[in-house]
């Protein structure tokens, strides 16, 4: 179980997650008994108010499931989460409904997130109807729509008549109409053209500054995360394997998996040429976890110790932790010619809320 405290600040965090775990039970028609899918394994982090934590990793590593667990859209197997003062895992039905006003999600595919038979104005106002706030907050719509780049013709149209970028702006507007404090952004730009991605990202950054919003930003795109995030958690097979401030993780990636992900980014910068080549093979099945280090089967730097060693997150420099015993035995040079860093031993933060 990998645990780390995301913020060293004495300020009370807006989001605090400790030991979050999700195991799915799977039954097969063609085999006796049942198997278990270990989707999320002991994930812990905190996010200071007004900041952004990014979760990065390949498809199937548990990023989206983690976001759904934090909002309790999926029930966890174990673990706790405190979001905007709500003890999420202990809320009853009425408490969960109140919690939804403070925490919202924006999904990857806006077309699938919208009711294609309902006009945009009706879709945006629907959360106010659900929470009994329609009369109180209806007047917020014109200014909010203008702020996210929607005009009158957009509000009176059906989603199919809008571009992908406009549809995502509708989803952003719908999430913000309740005036939440926390947003889970599940790859909100991956289905959009590159030019549209940039405009949506600029909008999200601007809205965060204006409203002091806290973000959990989920993506496989290192360049997007580098632009929008303050902190990065790199996930592999349901665990966080590297964690730190965005400049430290991308400036000096310590885990072989992080280095491979960074090396897959298209760039004209020659300083990235020294990164480890792209990953070999595919991740193992989350139903059959490997012995020892989960990344061992794909790692070019592995040795015999990796088979019997389950790495834990250890702080190797201030605000930068990694779960790899190789990084605790020798100095690790930074990318781009900066001075090397000699890791220090000792356990990372305990993820306490």
C-alpha positions as CSV (number, residue, x, y, z in Angstrom):
1,X,0.0,0.0,0.0
2,X,1.6,3.3,-1.1
3,X,0.7,6.4,0.9
4,X,2.0,9.9,0.5
5,X,1.0,13.3,1.7
6,X,0.5,15.6,-1.2
7,X,0.9,18.9,0.5
8,X,3.5,19.9,3.1
9,X,1.6,23.0,3.9
10,X,0.0,23.5,7.3
11,X,-3.0,24.8,5.5
12,X,-6.1,22.5,5.9
13,X,-6.3,20.5,2.6
14,X,-9.5,20.7,0.5
15,X,-9.2,17.1,-0.4
16,X,-7.6,14.3,1.7
17,X,-7.6,10.7,0.6
18,X,-6.2,7.9,2.7
19,X,-5.7,4.2,1.8
20,X,-8.3,4.1,-1.0
21,X,-8.8,0.6,-2.3
22,X,-11.2,-0.9,-4.8
23,X,-11.5,-4.6,-5.7
24,X,-14.1,-5.7,-8.2
25,X,-15.5,-9.3,-8.1
26,X,-15.7,-10.9,-11.5
27,X,-17.6,-14.1,-12.3
28,X,-17.1,-16.1,-15.5
29,X,-19.7,-18.2,-17.3
30,X,-16.8,-20.4,-18.6
31,X,-14.9,-21.0,-15.4
32,X,-15.8,-22.1,-11.9
33,X,-15.5,-19.8,-9.0
34,X,-14.7,-16.1,-9.2
35,X,-11.8,-13.8,-9.7
36,X,-10.9,-10.4,-8.3
37,X,-9.8,-7.3,-10.1
38,X,-7.5,-5.1,-7.9
39,X,-8.3,-1.8,-9.6
40,X,-7.0,0.6,-6.9
41,X,-4.6,-0.4,-4.2
42,X,-4.1,1.8,-1.2
43,X,-3.9,5.3,-2.9
44,X,-3.4,8.3,-0.6
45,X,-3.0,12.0,-1.3
46,X,-4.0,15.5,-0.3
47,X,-4.8,18.5,-2.5
48,X,-4.5,22.0,-1.0
49,X,-7.4,24.4,-1.7
50,X,-7.2,26.1,-5.1
51,X,-4.5,23.7,-6.4
52,X,-4.4,20.9,-8.9
53,X,-3.3,17.3,-8.5
54,X,-2.8,15.3,-11.7
55,X,-3.0,11.5,-11.9
56,X,-1.0,10.2,-14.9
57,X,-0.7,6.7,-16.3
58,X,-1.6,4.3,-19.0
59,X,-5.2,3.2,-19.7
60,X,-6.3,0.8,-17.0
61,X,-4.0,1.9,-14.3
62,X,-6.8,3.0,-12.0
63,X,-6.9,6.8,-12.5
64,X,-10.6,7.0,-13.4
65,X,-11.6,4.6,-10.7
66,X,-9.7,6.7,-8.2
67,X,-11.6,9.8,-9.2
68,X,-15.0,8.0,-9.0
69,X,-14.1,6.6,-5.6
70,X,-13.2,10.1,-4.3
71,X,-16.7,11.3,-5.3
72,X,-18.2,8.0,-4.1
73,X,-19.8,7.4,-7.5
74,X,-18.2,4.0,-7.0
75,X,-18.2,2.5,-3.5
76,X,-14.7,1.7,-2.2
77,X,-13.6,-1.6,-0.8
78,X,-11.7,0.3,1.9
79,X,-10.2,3.7,2.7
80,X,-11.4,7.2,3.6
81,X,-11.8,10.5,1.8
82,X,-12.5,14.0,3.1
83,X,-13.6,16.5,0.5
84,X,-14.5,20.1,1.2
85,X,-15.2,19.2,4.8
86,X,-17.4,16.2,4.0
87,X,-16.4,12.8,5.3
88,X,-17.4,11.2,2.1
89,X,-17.4,7.5,3.0
90,X,-19.6,7.9,6.0
91,X,-22.3,10.1,4.3
92,X,-25.9,8.8,4.2
93,X,-28.2,9.4,1.2
94,X,-29.1,12.9,2.2
95,X,-25.5,13.8,3.1
96,X,-24.4,12.5,-0.3
97,X,-26.9,14.8,-2.0
98,X,-25.5,17.8,-0.2
99,X,-22.0,16.7,-1.0
100,X,-22.8,16.7,-4.8
101,X,-23.2,20.5,-4.5
102,X,-19.6,20.9,-3.5
103,X,-18.0,18.3,-5.7
104,X,-18.7,17.7,-9.4
105,X,-17.1,15.7,-12.3
106,X,-16.4,16.5,-15.9
107,X,-16.1,13.4,-18.1
108,X,-13.9,12.6,-21.1
109,X,-16.6,12.4,-23.8
110,X,-19.0,15.4,-23.6
111,X,-21.4,13.9,-26.2
112,X,-21.9,10.8,-24.0
113,X,-22.3,13.0,-20.9
114,X,-25.2,15.0,-22.4
115,X,-28.8,14.1,-23.1
116,X,-29.0,14.5,-26.9
117,X,-32.8,14.9,-26.7
118,X,-32.6,17.8,-24.3
119,X,-31.7,21.4,-25.2
120,X,-28.5,22.8,-23.7
121,X,-30.2,25.3,-21.4
122,X,-32.3,22.5,-19.9
123,X,-29.2,20.3,-19.4
124,X,-27.3,23.1,-17.6
125,X,-30.2,23.9,-15.3
126,X,-31.0,20.3,-14.4
127,X,-28.7,20.2,-11.4
128,X,-30.5,23.2,-9.9
129,X,-33.8,21.3,-10.3
130,X,-32.4,18.2,-8.6
131,X,-31.2,20.3,-5.6
132,X,-34.2,22.6,-5.4
133,X,-32.1,25.7,-6.3
134,X,-33.7,26.6,-9.7
135,X,-35.4,29.8,-8.5
136,X,-32.5,30.8,-6.4
137,X,-29.8,30.4,-9.0
138,X,-31.4,30.5,-12.4
139,X,-30.1,34.1,-12.8
140,X,-26.5,32.8,-12.7
141,X,-26.8,31.1,-16.1
142,X,-26.4,34.1,-18.5
143,X,-23.2,35.3,-16.9
144,X,-21.8,31.8,-16.4
145,X,-22.6,30.8,-20.0
146,X,-20.8,33.9,-21.2
147,X,-17.8,33.2,-19.0
148,X,-17.3,29.7,-20.4
149,X,-17.8,30.9,-24.0
150,X,-21.4,29.9,-24.7
151,X,-23.8,32.2,-26.5
152,X,-27.6,32.4,-26.7
153,X,-27.7,30.2,-29.8
154,X,-25.8,27.5,-28.0
155,X,-28.2,27.5,-25.1
156,X,-31.2,27.0,-27.3
157,X,-29.6,24.3,-29.4
158,X,-29.4,20.5,-29.0
159,X,-26.0,19.0,-28.2
160,X,-25.7,17.4,-31.6
161,X,-25.7,20.8,-33.2
162,X,-22.6,21.8,-31.3
163,X,-18.9,21.1,-31.9
164,X,-17.0,18.9,-29.4
165,X,-15.4,21.9,-27.8
166,X,-18.8,23.6,-27.3
167,X,-20.2,20.4,-25.9
168,X,-17.4,20.3,-23.3
169,X,-18.1,23.9,-22.4
170,X,-21.7,22.9,-21.8
171,X,-20.5,20.2,-19.4
172,X,-18.2,22.7,-17.6
173,X,-21.1,25.2,-17.3
174,X,-23.4,22.5,-15.9
175,X,-20.8,21.4,-13.3
176,X,-20.2,25.0,-12.2
177,X,-23.9,26.1,-12.0
178,X,-24.0,24.5,-8.5
179,X,-20.9,26.6,-7.5
180,X,-18.8,23.6,-6.3
181,X,-15.4,23.9,-4.7
182,X,-13.9,20.6,-6.1
183,X,-13.9,19.2,-9.6
184,X,-12.7,15.8,-10.9
185,X,-11.6,16.3,-14.5
186,X,-11.4,12.9,-16.2
187,X,-9.4,13.5,-19.4
188,X,-11.7,16.5,-20.3
189,X,-9.7,17.4,-23.4
190,X,-8.6,14.0,-24.8
191,X,-11.6,13.8,-27.2
192,X,-11.0,17.3,-28.6
193,X,-8.8,18.7,-31.4
194,X,-5.5,20.1,-30.3
195,X,-6.5,23.8,-30.8
196,X,-9.7,23.2,-28.9
197,X,-7.8,21.5,-26.1
198,X,-5.7,24.5,-25.6
199,X,-8.7,26.8,-25.3
200,X,-10.5,24.5,-22.8
201,X,-7.4,24.2,-20.7
202,X,-7.0,28.0,-20.6
203,X,-10.6,28.2,-19.5
204,X,-10.1,25.7,-16.7
205,X,-7.0,27.5,-15.4
206,X,-8.8,30.9,-15.6
207,X,-11.9,29.5,-13.8
208,X,-9.7,28.0,-11.1
209,X,-8.1,31.3,-10.3
210,X,-11.4,33.2,-10.3
211,X,-13.3,30.7,-8.1
212,X,-10.4,29.2,-6.0
213,X,-11.4,25.8,-7.3
214,X,-9.6,22.5,-6.4
215,X,-9.0,20.1,-9.2
216,X,-8.2,16.4,-9.5
217,X,-7.0,16.2,-13.1
218,X,-6.9,12.7,-14.7
219,X,-4.9,12.2,-17.9
220,X,-2.4,10.1,-19.8
221,X,-1.0,13.1,-21.5
222,X,2.2,14.4,-19.7
223,X,2.2,17.6,-21.7
224,X,-1.3,18.6,-20.5
225,X,-0.6,17.7,-16.9
226,X,2.7,19.6,-17.0
227,X,0.7,22.7,-18.0
228,X,-2.2,22.6,-15.6
229,X,-1.0,20.8,-12.5
230,X,0.8,21.8,-9.3
231,X,1.4,18.2,-8.2
232,X,1.6,14.9,-10.1
233,X,0.9,11.3,-9.0
234,X,2.0,8.6,-11.4
235,X,-0.1,5.5,-11.2
236,X,0.7,2.0,-12.3
237,X,-1.5,-1.1,-11.7
238,X,-3.6,0.7,-9.1
239,X,-0.8,2.3,-7.1
240,X,1.0,5.6,-7.0
241,X,4.6,4.9,-7.9
242,X,6.0,8.5,-8.1
243,X,4.7,11.6,-6.5
244,X,5.8,15.2,-6.3
245,X,5.6,18.8,-7.4
246,X,5.1,19.0,-11.2
247,X,8.5,20.6,-11.8
248,X,10.3,18.0,-9.8
249,X,8.6,14.9,-11.4
250,X,9.0,16.1,-14.9
251,X,12.3,17.8,-14.3
252,X,13.9,14.7,-12.7
253,X,11.6,11.6,-13.2
254,X,12.9,8.9,-10.9
255,X,10.8,5.9,-11.6
256,X,11.5,3.9,-14.8
257,X,7.8,4.0,-15.6
258,X,7.6,7.8,-15.2
259,X,10.7,8.2,-17.4
260,X,9.2,6.0,-20.1
261,X,5.9,8.0,-20.0
262,X,7.8,11.3,-20.3
263,X,9.9,9.8,-23.2
264,X,6.7,9.1,-25.1
265,X,5.9,12.8,-25.4
266,X,6.4,14.3,-28.8
267,X,8.9,17.2,-28.5
268,X,11.6,19.1,-30.3
269,X,13.6,19.4,-27.1
270,X,16.9,17.5,-27.4
271,X,17.2,17.3,-23.6
272,X,14.5,14.6,-23.6
273,X,16.6,12.3,-25.9
274,X,18.3,10.8,-22.9
275,X,15.1,9.5,-21.4
276,X,14.4,5.7,-21.2
277,X,12.9,4.4,-24.5
278,X,9.2,3.7,-24.6
279,X,7.8,0.9,-22.5
280,X,8.0,-2.7,-23.4
281,X,5.0,-5.0,-23.5
282,X,1.7,-4.4,-21.7
283,X,0.8,-4.1,-18.0
284,X,0.0,-7.4,-16.2
285,X,-3.6,-8.3,-15.4
286,X,-5.0,-6.5,-12.3
287,X,-6.5,-9.9,-11.5
288,X,-3.1,-11.6,-11.3
289,X,-0.7,-9.3,-9.6
290,X,3.0,-10.1,-10.1
291,X,5.3,-11.0,-7.2
292,X,7.4,-8.2,-5.9
293,X,7.5,-4.9,-7.8
294,X,4.5,-4.7,-10.1
295,X,6.6,-3.0,-12.8
296,X,9.3,-5.6,-12.8
297,X,8.2,-7.4,-16.0
298,X,8.5,-4.3,-18.1
299,X,11.5,-2.6,-16.4
300,X,14.9,-2.5,-18.2
301,X,16.7,-1.7,-14.9
302,X,15.3,-4.6,-12.9
303,X,17.5,-7.0,-10.9
304,X,16.8,-10.0,-8.7
305,X,15.9,-7.9,-5.7
306,X,12.8,-6.6,-7.5
307,X,11.2,-10.1,-7.5
308,X,10.9,-10.2,-3.7
309,X,10.7,-6.5,-2.9
310,X,7.4,-4.6,-2.8
311,X,8.5,-0.9,-3.0
312,X,6.9,1.8,-0.9
313,X,6.8,5.5,-1.6
314,X,9.8,7.1,0.0
315,X,10.7,10.7,-0.1
316,X,14.1,11.1,-1.9
317,X,14.1,14.9,-1.9
318,X,11.7,17.5,-0.5
319,X,8.3,17.2,-2.2
320,X,9.3,14.3,-4.4
321,X,8.7,10.6,-3.5
322,X,9.2,7.4,-5.5
323,X,8.4,3.7,-5.0
324,X,11.5,2.1,-6.5
325,X,14.4,0.6,-4.5
326,X,16.8,1.3,-7.3
327,X,16.5,5.0,-6.6
328,X,17.5,4.5,-3.0
329,X,20.9,2.9,-3.8
330,X,22.5,5.4,-6.1
331,X,22.3,9.0,-7.2
332,X,19.8,9.8,-9.9
333,X,20.8,12.4,-12.5
334,X,18.2,15.0,-13.6
335,X,17.1,15.4,-17.1
336,X,18.5,18.3,-19.1
337,X,21.9,18.5,-17.4
338,X,21.0,19.7,-13.9
339,X,23.0,18.4,-10.9
340,X,22.3,14.9,-9.6
341,X,20.2,14.3,-6.5
342,X,21.3,11.8,-3.9
343,X,18.2,10.1,-2.5
344,X,17.7,9.9,1.2
345,X,16.2,6.9,2.9
346,X,13.2,7.0,5.1
347,X,9.4,6.5,4.8
348,X,7.3,9.0,2.9
349,X,4.3,10.8,4.4
350,X,1.6,8.8,6.0
351,X,-1.2,10.4,4.1
352,X,-2.9,11.5,7.3
353,X,-6.0,13.8,6.9
